[in-house]
Amino acid sequence: MSAFANRQFSLFFAGVFFSVQAIWMQRMALGWLAWDATGSTAFVGLAAGLGLLPALVAGPFFGVMADRIDIRRAAQVISVLMALALLALVLALPVLSPTAILLAALVIGVINAAHQPVRMSLGPRLVPHDLVASLVTATAINFNLARILAPAITAAVIVGFGVAPALWLAIACHLPMFAALLRLRARPLPDRTPQTLWSDLVEGLRYALATPSVRMALALTLVFATLARGALEILPALADGVYGRGAAGLGALTAAAGIGALASAFLRGARARNIDGTVPRSVYIASALSLLGLIGMGLAPSFEMAFAATVLTGGGATWCGVTLQATIQTGLPDALRGRVMSLWTTLGFGMVAVGAFAIGGLGQQIGLPTGLILAGAVGLVGQALIMRWLAPKSSAA
């Protein structure tokens, strides 16, 4: 956790602590609104997917922009836009229809699609290059701590007071990040010859495909993000549709994923070795465990067993996400950071939308437990094929 010795990063972390709480609060609130309005597993998957789909479609474009613009100012604008979008949602709650819920998810998804490459470019440019891996781990711990705190807080607020106060709380949590950004200064990018949008996109893609560890990281992210993380987006249907536990059950299962994720992030941070730019063997194990957890969620005979399986899925997926992100970021030139990391976020967040769509729709047709089992099995086969065809030399970290 050596990045905390850097004053800029400590200030950045303090602001991000609250903003990621807001992200999880709004995601949980939207998921509950979708389930409460329709009682449909497919609709919950559709709403979750629309919130993540813009990252798949527009992520690379926002990555190019992150390498061209004032990154700090861009982060400020995104914070304001997110707060305004949530404010509009709160004001529309009395007349909110299923169609309006989908529209709100899409708008918030577009803002998040811009937020991800900006956030991943800003953080590493606040610290020296030798602290980048430490920074990635610290921010991952923060993100996954929010997966425990925010669902518990949001569930309690929804049960006790309704969705509107939960959304107001999310709005308030965006404000500290805006204040922190006023005092941050990012490392400037080197001067470069202006290129077309397409040329910049191709340059980032060529770097990713020509670097074996980055290529492998993107392929593995495609599998666990689509299936493991996609399944975690339809927890409202599992919590209430399968087990009848309501908003409190949703908070418990979301926190279960957060518990696994937080434990995994802390373990990653405690490793003595730094990420060395190769894909660690532990990633393959963690990815398989996340998919086995998915099968366990489908086979679970009780809510308690589903809780335990969700912990495993969240933990495995987070180990992969944290480690692969650090693998890519280590040694990545600042001038390419936005574009290359946008490819990772396109898969890491955008393909979650595809998984949520697919598993939600499949669950509606054959039952959610069976859909989860099938998704886990498909993922294990996909990972085996990727390891056979693409695996570069890996480290033991």
Contacts in CASP RR format, 6 or more apart in sequence:
PFRMAT RR
TARGET T0000
AUTHOR 0000-0000-0000
METHOD contacts of the structure
MODEL  1
MSAFANRQFSLFFAGVFFSVQAIWMQRMALGWLAWDATGSTAFVGLAAGL
GLLPALVAGPFFGVMADRIDIRRAAQVISVLMALALLALVLALPVLSPTA
ILLAALVIGVINAAHQPVRMSLGPRLVPHDLVASLVTATAINFNLARILA
PAITAAVIVGFGVAPALWLAIACHLPMFAALLRLRARPLPDRTPQTLWSD
LVEGLRYALATPSVRMALALTLVFATLARGALEILPALADGVYGRGAAGL
GALTAAAGIGALASAFLRGARARNIDGTVPRSVYIASALSLLGLIGMGLA
PSFEMAFAATVLTGGGATWCGVTLQATIQTGLPDALRGRVMSLWTTLGFG
MVAVGAFAIGGLGQQIGLPTGLILAGAVGLVGQALIMRWLAPKSSAA
1 134 0 8 1.000
1 137 0 8 1.000
1 138 0 8 1.000
1 269 0 8 1.000
2 131 0 8 1.000
2 134 0 8 1.000
3 9 0 8 1.000
3 127 0 8 1.000
3 131 0 8 1.000
3 134 0 8 1.000
3 135 0 8 1.000
3 138 0 8 1.000
4 10 0 8 1.000
4 13 0 8 1.000
4 138 0 8 1.000
6 126 0 8 1.000
6 127 0 8 1.000
6 128 0 8 1.000
6 131 0 8 1.000
8 126 0 8 1.000
8 127 0 8 1.000
8 184 0 8 1.000
8 185 0 8 1.000
9 123 0 8 1.000
9 126 0 8 1.000
9 127 0 8 1.000
9 131 0 8 1.000
9 135 0 8 1.000
9 138 0 8 1.000
11 180 0 8 1.000
11 183 0 8 1.000
11 184 0 8 1.000
12 122 0 8 1.000
12 123 0 8 1.000
12 126 0 8 1.000
12 180 0 8 1.000
12 184 0 8 1.000
13 138 0 8 1.000
13 139 0 8 1.000
13 142 0 8 1.000
14 176 0 8 1.000
14 180 0 8 1.000
15 176 0 8 1.000
15 177 0 8 1.000
15 179 0 8 1.000
15 180 0 8 1.000
16 119 0 8 1.000
16 139 0 8 1.000
16 142 0 8 1.000
16 177 0 8 1.000
16 180 0 8 1.000
17 142 0 8 1.000
17 145 0 8 1.000
17 146 0 8 1.000
17 176 0 8 1.000
18 173 0 8 1.000
18 174 0 8 1.000
18 175 0 8 1.000
18 176 0 8 1.000
18 177 0 8 1.000
19 79 0 8 1.000
19 173 0 8 1.000
19 174 0 8 1.000
19 176 0 8 1.000
19 177 0 8 1.000
20 142 0 8 1.000
20 143 0 8 1.000
20 146 0 8 1.000
20 150 0 8 1.000
21 146 0 8 1.000
21 149 0 8 1.000
21 150 0 8 1.000
21 153 0 8 1.000
21 170 0 8 1.000
21 173 0 8 1.000
22 82 0 8 1.000
22 86 0 8 1.000
22 150 0 8 1.000
22 170 0 8 1.000
22 171 0 8 1.000
22 173 0 8 1.000
22 174 0 8 1.000
23 112 0 8 1.000
23 146 0 8 1.000
23 150 0 8 1.000
24 146 0 8 1.000
24 147 0 8 1.000
24 150 0 8 1.000
24 151 0 8 1.000
24 154 0 8 1.000
24 254 0 8 1.000
25 150 0 8 1.000
25 153 0 8 1.000
25 154 0 8 1.000
25 166 0 8 1.000
25 167 0 8 1.000
25 169 0 8 1.000
25 170 0 8 1.000
25 173 0 8 1.000
26 86 0 8 1.000
26 108 0 8 1.000
26 167 0 8 1.000
26 170 0 8 1.000
27 48 0 8 1.000
28 150 0 8 1.000
28 151 0 8 1.000
28 154 0 8 1.000
28 155 0 8 1.000
28 166 0 8 1.000
28 250 0 8 1.000
28 251 0 8 1.000
28 254 0 8 1.000
29 154 0 8 1.000
29 158 0 8 1.000
29 163 0 8 1.000
29 166 0 8 1.000
29 167 0 8 1.000
29 170 0 8 1.000
30 47 0 8 1.000
30 48 0 8 1.000
30 51 0 8 1.000
30 101 0 8 1.000
30 104 0 8 1.000
30 105 0 8 1.000
30 108 0 8 1.000
31 44 0 8 1.000
31 47 0 8 1.000
31 48 0 8 1.000
31 236 0 8 1.000
31 250 0 8 1.000
32 158 0 8 1.000
32 163 0 8 1.000
32 236 0 8 1.000
32 247 0 8 1.000
32 250 0 8 1.000
33 47 0 8 1.000
33 96 0 8 1.000
33 101 0 8 1.000
33 163 0 8 1.000
34 43 0 8 1.000
34 44 0 8 1.000
34 45 0 8 1.000
34 46 0 8 1.000
34 47 0 8 1.000
34 48 0 8 1.000
34 98 0 8 1.000
34 101 0 8 1.000
34 105 0 8 1.000
34 236 0 8 1.000
35 43 0 8 1.000
35 44 0 8 1.000
35 236 0 8 1.000
35 237 0 8 1.000
35 240 0 8 1.000
35 241 0 8 1.000
35 250 0 8 1.000
37 43 0 8 1.000
37 96 0 8 1.000
37 97 0 8 1.000
37 98 0 8 1.000
37 101 0 8 1.000
38 44 0 8 1.000
38 98 0 8 1.000
39 237 0 8 1.000
39 240 0 8 1.000
39 241 0 8 1.000
40 364 0 8 1.000
41 234 0 8 1.000
41 237 0 8 1.000
41 241 0 8 1.000
41 360 0 8 1.000
41 361 0 8 1.000
41 363 0 8 1.000
41 364 0 8 1.000
41 367 0 8 1.000
41 368 0 8 1.000
42 360 0 8 1.000
42 361 0 8 1.000
42 363 0 8 1.000
42 364 0 8 1.000
43 98 0 8 1.000
44 234 0 8 1.000
44 236 0 8 1.000
44 237 0 8 1.000
44 360 0 8 1.000
45 233 0 8 1.000
45 234 0 8 1.000
45 237 0 8 1.000
45 356 0 8 1.000
45 357 0 8 1.000
45 359 0 8 1.000
45 360 0 8 1.000
45 361 0 8 1.000
46 102 0 8 1.000
46 356 0 8 1.000
46 357 0 8 1.000
46 360 0 8 1.000
47 101 0 8 1.000
47 102 0 8 1.000
47 105 0 8 1.000
48 105 0 8 1.000
48 230 0 8 1.000
48 233 0 8 1.000
48 234 0 8 1.000
48 352 0 8 1.000
48 353 0 8 1.000
48 356 0 8 1.000
49 105 0 8 1.000
49 233 0 8 1.000
49 352 0 8 1.000
49 353 0 8 1.000
49 354 0 8 1.000
49 355 0 8 1.000
49 356 0 8 1.000
49 357 0 8 1.000
50 102 0 8 1.000
50 105 0 8 1.000
50 106 0 8 1.000
50 109 0 8 1.000
50 353 0 8 1.000
51 105 0 8 1.000
51 106 0 8 1.000
51 108 0 8 1.000
51 109 0 8 1.000
51 112 0 8 1.000
51 353 0 8 1.000
52 109 0 8 1.000
52 112 0 8 1.000
52 233 0 8 1.000
52 349 0 8 1.000
52 350 0 8 1.000
52 352 0 8 1.000
52 353 0 8 1.000
52 356 0 8 1.000
53 106 0 8 1.000
53 109 0 8 1.000
53 350 0 8 1.000
53 353 0 8 1.000
53 354 0 8 1.000
54 106 0 8 1.000
54 109 0 8 1.000
54 110 0 8 1.000
54 112 0 8 1.000
54 113 0 8 1.000
54 350 0 8 1.000
55 109 0 8 1.000
55 112 0 8 1.000
55 113 0 8 1.000
55 116 0 8 1.000
55 345 0 8 1.000
55 346 0 8 1.000
55 348 0 8 1.000
55 349 0 8 1.000
55 350 0 8 1.000
55 353 0 8 1.000
56 346 0 8 1.000
56 349 0 8 1.000
56 350 0 8 1.000
56 351 0 8 1.000
56 353 0 8 1.000
56 354 0 8 1.000
57 113 0 8 1.000
58 110 0 8 1.000
58 113 0 8 1.000
58 114 0 8 1.000
59 113 0 8 1.000
59 116 0 8 1.000
59 117 0 8 1.000
59 342 0 8 1.000
59 345 0 8 1.000
59 346 0 8 1.000
59 350 0 8 1.000
60 201 0 8 1.000
60 339 0 8 1.000
60 342 0 8 1.000
60 343 0 8 1.000
60 346 0 8 1.000
61 197 0 8 1.000
61 201 0 8 1.000
62 113 0 8 1.000
62 114 0 8 1.000
62 116 0 8 1.000
62 117 0 8 1.000
62 118 0 8 1.000
62 342 0 8 1.000
63 117 0 8 1.000
63 121 0 8 1.000
63 338 0 8 1.000
63 339 0 8 1.000
63 341 0 8 1.000
63 342 0 8 1.000
64 197 0 8 1.000
64 200 0 8 1.000
64 201 0 8 1.000
64 338 0 8 1.000
64 339 0 8 1.000
64 342 0 8 1.000
65 74 0 8 1.000
65 114 0 8 1.000
65 117 0 8 1.000
66 74 0 8 1.000
66 117 0 8 1.000
66 118 0 8 1.000
66 121 0 8 1.000
66 337 0 8 1.000
66 338 0 8 1.000
66 339 0 8 1.000
66 342 0 8 1.000
67 121 0 8 1.000
67 189 0 8 1.000
67 200 0 8 1.000
67 335 0 8 1.000
67 336 0 8 1.000
67 337 0 8 1.000
67 338 0 8 1.000
67 339 0 8 1.000
68 200 0 8 1.000
71 118 0 8 1.000
71 121 0 8 1.000
71 122 0 8 1.000
71 125 0 8 1.000
71 186 0 8 1.000
72 122 0 8 1.000
72 181 0 8 1.000
72 184 0 8 1.000
72 185 0 8 1.000
72 186 0 8 1.000
74 114 0 8 1.000
74 118 0 8 1.000
75 115 0 8 1.000
75 118 0 8 1.000
75 119 0 8 1.000
75 122 0 8 1.000
75 177 0 8 1.000
75 181 0 8 1.000
76 178 0 8 1.000
76 181 0 8 1.000
76 182 0 8 1.000
78 111 0 8 1.000
78 114 0 8 1.000
78 115 0 8 1.000
78 118 0 8 1.000
79 174 0 8 1.000
79 177 0 8 1.000
79 178 0 8 1.000
79 181 0 8 1.000
80 178 0 8 1.000
81 111 0 8 1.000
82 108 0 8 1.000
82 111 0 8 1.000
82 112 0 8 1.000
82 115 0 8 1.000
82 174 0 8 1.000
83 171 0 8 1.000
83 174 0 8 1.000
83 175 0 8 1.000
85 104 0 8 1.000
85 107 0 8 1.000
85 108 0 8 1.000
85 111 0 8 1.000
86 108 0 8 1.000
86 167 0 8 1.000
86 170 0 8 1.000
86 171 0 8 1.000
86 174 0 8 1.000
87 171 0 8 1.000
88 104 0 8 1.000
89 96 0 8 1.000
89 104 0 8 1.000
89 108 0 8 1.000
89 167 0 8 1.000
90 164 0 8 1.000
90 167 0 8 1.000
90 168 0 8 1.000
90 171 0 8 1.000
92 100 0 8 1.000
92 104 0 8 1.000
93 163 0 8 1.000
93 164 0 8 1.000
93 167 0 8 1.000
96 104 0 8 1.000
112 349 0 8 1.000
113 345 0 8 1.000
113 349 0 8 1.000
116 341 0 8 1.000
116 342 0 8 1.000
116 345 0 8 1.000
116 349 0 8 1.000
117 338 0 8 1.000
117 339 0 8 1.000
117 341 0 8 1.000
117 342 0 8 1.000
117 345 0 8 1.000
120 325 0 8 1.000
120 329 0 8 1.000
120 337 0 8 1.000
120 338 0 8 1.000
120 341 0 8 1.000
120 344 0 8 1.000
120 345 0 8 1.000
121 337 0 8 1.000
121 338 0 8 1.000
121 341 0 8 1.000
122 184 0 8 1.000
122 186 0 8 1.000
123 135 0 8 1.000
123 139 0 8 1.000
123 186 0 8 1.000
124 132 0 8 1.000
124 135 0 8 1.000
124 136 0 8 1.000
124 329 0 8 1.000
124 332 0 8 1.000
124 334 0 8 1.000
124 337 0 8 1.000
125 186 0 8 1.000
125 187 0 8 1.000
125 334 0 8 1.000
125 337 0 8 1.000
126 135 0 8 1.000
126 184 0 8 1.000
126 185 0 8 1.000
126 186 0 8 1.000
126 187 0 8 1.000
127 134 0 8 1.000
127 135 0 8 1.000
129 331 0 8 1.000
132 326 0 8 1.000
132 329 0 8 1.000
132 330 0 8 1.000
132 331 0 8 1.000
133 274 0 8 1.000
133 275 0 8 1.000
133 326 0 8 1.000
133 329 0 8 1.000
133 330 0 8 1.000
134 274 0 8 1.000
136 322 0 8 1.000
136 325 0 8 1.000
136 326 0 8 1.000
136 329 0 8 1.000
137 265 0 8 1.000
137 268 0 8 1.000
137 269 0 8 1.000
137 322 0 8 1.000
137 326 0 8 1.000
140 265 0 8 1.000
140 268 0 8 1.000
140 318 0 8 1.000
140 321 0 8 1.000
140 322 0 8 1.000
140 325 0 8 1.000
141 262 0 8 1.000
141 265 0 8 1.000
141 266 0 8 1.000
141 269 0 8 1.000
143 261 0 8 1.000
143 265 0 8 1.000
144 258 0 8 1.000
144 260 0 8 1.000
144 261 0 8 1.000
144 262 0 8 1.000
144 264 0 8 1.000
144 265 0 8 1.000
144 318 0 8 1.000
145 262 0 8 1.000
147 254 0 8 1.000
147 255 0 8 1.000
147 257 0 8 1.000
147 258 0 8 1.000
147 261 0 8 1.000
147 262 0 8 1.000
148 255 0 8 1.000
148 258 0 8 1.000
148 259 0 8 1.000
148 262 0 8 1.000
151 250 0 8 1.000
151 251 0 8 1.000
151 252 0 8 1.000
151 254 0 8 1.000
151 255 0 8 1.000
151 258 0 8 1.000
152 251 0 8 1.000
152 255 0 8 1.000
153 169 0 8 1.000
154 166 0 8 1.000
154 169 0 8 1.000
154 251 0 8 1.000
155 247 0 8 1.000
155 248 0 8 1.000
155 249 0 8 1.000
155 250 0 8 1.000
155 251 0 8 1.000
155 252 0 8 1.000
155 254 0 8 1.000
157 165 0 8 1.000
157 166 0 8 1.000
157 169 0 8 1.000
158 166 0 8 1.000
158 247 0 8 1.000
159 247 0 8 1.000
159 248 0 8 1.000
187 334 0 8 1.000
189 334 0 8 1.000
189 335 0 8 1.000
190 334 0 8 1.000
190 335 0 8 1.000
192 335 0 8 1.000
195 203 0 8 1.000
200 339 0 8 1.000
201 339 0 8 1.000
203 336 0 8 1.000
203 339 0 8 1.000
204 336 0 8 1.000
204 339 0 8 1.000
204 340 0 8 1.000
204 343 0 8 1.000
205 339 0 8 1.000
205 343 0 8 1.000
207 214 0 8 1.000
207 336 0 8 1.000
207 339 0 8 1.000
207 340 0 8 1.000
208 214 0 8 1.000
208 215 0 8 1.000
208 218 0 8 1.000
208 340 0 8 1.000
208 343 0 8 1.000
209 215 0 8 1.000
212 392 0 8 1.000
212 393 0 8 1.000
213 277 0 8 1.000
213 278 0 8 1.000
213 279 0 8 1.000
213 327 0 8 1.000
213 328 0 8 1.000
213 392 0 8 1.000
214 327 0 8 1.000
214 328 0 8 1.000
214 340 0 8 1.000
215 390 0 8 1.000
215 392 0 8 1.000
216 279 0 8 1.000
216 386 0 8 1.000
216 390 0 8 1.000
216 391 0 8 1.000
216 392 0 8 1.000
217 279 0 8 1.000
217 324 0 8 1.000
217 327 0 8 1.000
217 328 0 8 1.000
217 344 0 8 1.000
218 343 0 8 1.000
218 344 0 8 1.000
218 347 0 8 1.000
219 386 0 8 1.000
219 390 0 8 1.000
220 279 0 8 1.000
220 283 0 8 1.000
220 284 0 8 1.000
220 287 0 8 1.000
220 320 0 8 1.000
220 324 0 8 1.000
220 383 0 8 1.000
220 386 0 8 1.000
221 320 0 8 1.000
221 321 0 8 1.000
221 324 0 8 1.000
221 344 0 8 1.000
221 347 0 8 1.000
221 348 0 8 1.000
221 351 0 8 1.000
222 347 0 8 1.000
222 351 0 8 1.000
223 287 0 8 1.000
223 291 0 8 1.000
223 379 0 8 1.000
223 382 0 8 1.000
223 383 0 8 1.000
223 386 0 8 1.000
224 287 0 8 1.000
224 290 0 8 1.000
224 291 0 8 1.000
224 316 0 8 1.000
224 317 0 8 1.000
224 320 0 8 1.000
224 321 0 8 1.000
224 383 0 8 1.000
225 317 0 8 1.000
225 347 0 8 1.000
225 348 0 8 1.000
225 349 0 8 1.000
225 350 0 8 1.000
225 351 0 8 1.000
225 352 0 8 1.000
226 351 0 8 1.000
226 352 0 8 1.000
226 354 0 8 1.000
226 355 0 8 1.000
226 358 0 8 1.000
227 291 0 8 1.000
227 294 0 8 1.000
227 355 0 8 1.000
227 359 0 8 1.000
227 375 0 8 1.000
227 376 0 8 1.000
227 378 0 8 1.000
227 379 0 8 1.000
228 287 0 8 1.000
228 290 0 8 1.000
228 291 0 8 1.000
228 293 0 8 1.000
228 294 0 8 1.000
228 313 0 8 1.000
228 314 0 8 1.000
228 316 0 8 1.000
228 317 0 8 1.000
228 376 0 8 1.000
229 317 0 8 1.000
229 348 0 8 1.000
229 352 0 8 1.000
230 352 0 8 1.000
230 353 0 8 1.000
230 355 0 8 1.000
230 356 0 8 1.000
230 359 0 8 1.000
231 294 0 8 1.000
231 297 0 8 1.000
231 313 0 8 1.000
231 355 0 8 1.000
231 356 0 8 1.000
231 359 0 8 1.000
231 372 0 8 1.000
231 375 0 8 1.000
232 254 0 8 1.000
232 257 0 8 1.000
232 310 0 8 1.000
232 313 0 8 1.000
232 314 0 8 1.000
232 317 0 8 1.000
233 352 0 8 1.000
233 355 0 8 1.000
233 356 0 8 1.000
234 356 0 8 1.000
234 359 0 8 1.000
234 360 0 8 1.000
234 368 0 8 1.000
235 250 0 8 1.000
235 253 0 8 1.000
235 254 0 8 1.000
235 257 0 8 1.000
235 310 0 8 1.000
236 250 0 8 1.000
237 360 0 8 1.000
237 363 0 8 1.000
237 368 0 8 1.000
238 253 0 8 1.000
238 297 0 8 1.000
238 306 0 8 1.000
238 368 0 8 1.000
238 372 0 8 1.000
239 245 0 8 1.000
239 246 0 8 1.000
239 249 0 8 1.000
239 250 0 8 1.000
239 251 0 8 1.000
239 252 0 8 1.000
239 253 0 8 1.000
240 246 0 8 1.000
240 247 0 8 1.000
240 249 0 8 1.000
240 250 0 8 1.000
241 368 0 8 1.000
242 306 0 8 1.000
242 368 0 8 1.000
242 369 0 8 1.000
243 249 0 8 1.000
243 303 0 8 1.000
243 306 0 8 1.000
245 252 0 8 1.000
245 303 0 8 1.000
249 303 0 8 1.000
252 307 0 8 1.000
253 306 0 8 1.000
253 307 0 8 1.000
253 310 0 8 1.000
256 307 0 8 1.000
256 308 0 8 1.000
256 310 0 8 1.000
256 311 0 8 1.000
256 314 0 8 1.000
257 310 0 8 1.000
257 311 0 8 1.000
257 313 0 8 1.000
257 314 0 8 1.000
257 315 0 8 1.000
258 311 0 8 1.000
258 314 0 8 1.000
258 315 0 8 1.000
258 318 0 8 1.000
259 311 0 8 1.000
260 311 0 8 1.000
260 312 0 8 1.000
260 314 0 8 1.000
260 315 0 8 1.000
260 316 0 8 1.000
260 318 0 8 1.000
261 314 0 8 1.000
261 315 0 8 1.000
261 317 0 8 1.000
261 318 0 8 1.000
262 318 0 8 1.000
263 315 0 8 1.000
264 286 0 8 1.000
264 314 0 8 1.000
264 315 0 8 1.000
264 316 0 8 1.000
264 318 0 8 1.000
264 319 0 8 1.000
264 322 0 8 1.000
265 318 0 8 1.000
265 319 0 8 1.000
265 322 0 8 1.000
267 319 0 8 1.000
268 319 0 8 1.000
268 322 0 8 1.000
268 323 0 8 1.000
271 397 0 8 1.000
273 395 0 8 1.000
273 397 0 8 1.000
274 330 0 8 1.000
275 323 0 8 1.000
275 326 0 8 1.000
275 327 0 8 1.000
275 330 0 8 1.000
275 397 0 8 1.000
276 330 0 8 1.000
276 395 0 8 1.000
276 397 0 8 1.000
277 327 0 8 1.000
277 330 0 8 1.000
277 331 0 8 1.000
277 395 0 8 1.000
278 327 0 8 1.000
278 392 0 8 1.000
278 393 0 8 1.000
278 394 0 8 1.000
278 395 0 8 1.000
279 324 0 8 1.000
279 327 0 8 1.000
279 391 0 8 1.000
279 392 0 8 1.000
279 394 0 8 1.000
279 395 0 8 1.000
280 323 0 8 1.000
280 327 0 8 1.000
280 394 0 8 1.000
280 395 0 8 1.000
280 396 0 8 1.000
280 397 0 8 1.000
281 394 0 8 1.000
281 395 0 8 1.000
281 396 0 8 1.000
281 397 0 8 1.000
282 319 0 8 1.000
282 323 0 8 1.000
282 396 0 8 1.000
282 397 0 8 1.000
283 319 0 8 1.000
283 320 0 8 1.000
283 323 0 8 1.000
283 324 0 8 1.000
283 394 0 8 1.000
284 383 0 8 1.000
284 387 0 8 1.000
284 394 0 8 1.000
286 315 0 8 1.000
286 316 0 8 1.000
286 317 0 8 1.000
286 319 0 8 1.000
286 320 0 8 1.000
286 323 0 8 1.000
287 316 0 8 1.000
287 317 0 8 1.000
287 320 0 8 1.000
287 383 0 8 1.000
288 380 0 8 1.000
288 383 0 8 1.000
289 312 0 8 1.000
289 315 0 8 1.000
289 316 0 8 1.000
290 312 0 8 1.000
290 313 0 8 1.000
290 314 0 8 1.000
290 315 0 8 1.000
290 316 0 8 1.000
290 317 0 8 1.000
290 320 0 8 1.000
291 313 0 8 1.000
291 376 0 8 1.000
291 379 0 8 1.000
291 380 0 8 1.000
291 383 0 8 1.000
292 312 0 8 1.000
292 376 0 8 1.000
292 380 0 8 1.000
293 309 0 8 1.000
293 310 0 8 1.000
293 312 0 8 1.000
293 313 0 8 1.000
293 376 0 8 1.000
294 309 0 8 1.000
294 313 0 8 1.000
294 372 0 8 1.000
294 373 0 8 1.000
294 375 0 8 1.000
294 376 0 8 1.000
295 309 0 8 1.000
295 372 0 8 1.000
295 373 0 8 1.000
295 376 0 8 1.000
295 377 0 8 1.000
296 305 0 8 1.000
296 306 0 8 1.000
296 309 0 8 1.000
296 312 0 8 1.000
296 372 0 8 1.000
296 373 0 8 1.000
297 306 0 8 1.000
297 309 0 8 1.000
297 310 0 8 1.000
297 313 0 8 1.000
297 369 0 8 1.000
297 372 0 8 1.000
298 306 0 8 1.000
298 309 0 8 1.000
298 368 0 8 1.000
298 369 0 8 1.000
298 370 0 8 1.000
298 371 0 8 1.000
298 372 0 8 1.000
298 373 0 8 1.000
299 309 0 8 1.000
299 369 0 8 1.000
299 373 0 8 1.000
300 306 0 8 1.000
300 308 0 8 1.000
300 309 0 8 1.000
300 369 0 8 1.000
321 348 0 8 1.000
323 397 0 8 1.000
324 344 0 8 1.000
325 341 0 8 1.000
325 344 0 8 1.000
328 340 0 8 1.000
328 341 0 8 1.000
328 344 0 8 1.000
329 337 0 8 1.000
329 341 0 8 1.000
332 340 0 8 1.000
332 341 0 8 1.000
355 375 0 8 1.000
358 375 0 8 1.000
359 368 0 8 1.000
359 371 0 8 1.000
359 372 0 8 1.000
359 375 0 8 1.000
360 368 0 8 1.000
362 370 0 8 1.000
362 371 0 8 1.000
362 374 0 8 1.000
362 375 0 8 1.000
363 370 0 8 1.000
363 371 0 8 1.000
366 374 0 8 1.000
END
